């Protein structure tokens, strides 16, 4: 059948386009997760620093 070869190529192209969109979306999501983790880590570090008691300076007698 001469027409069936074109149809499978068309389906394959569609599948490739969907795969590209899926990878692009996964990359964006991974970047957003990375940004969120980085921001959370910065907040945790800042919070830990704020919770530490300030060093008291002893006066010399």
Buried (B, 14 or more C-beta within 10 A) or exposed (E): EEEEEEEEEEEEEEEEEEEEEEEEEEEEEEEEEEEEEEEEEEEEEEEEEEEEEEEEEEEEE
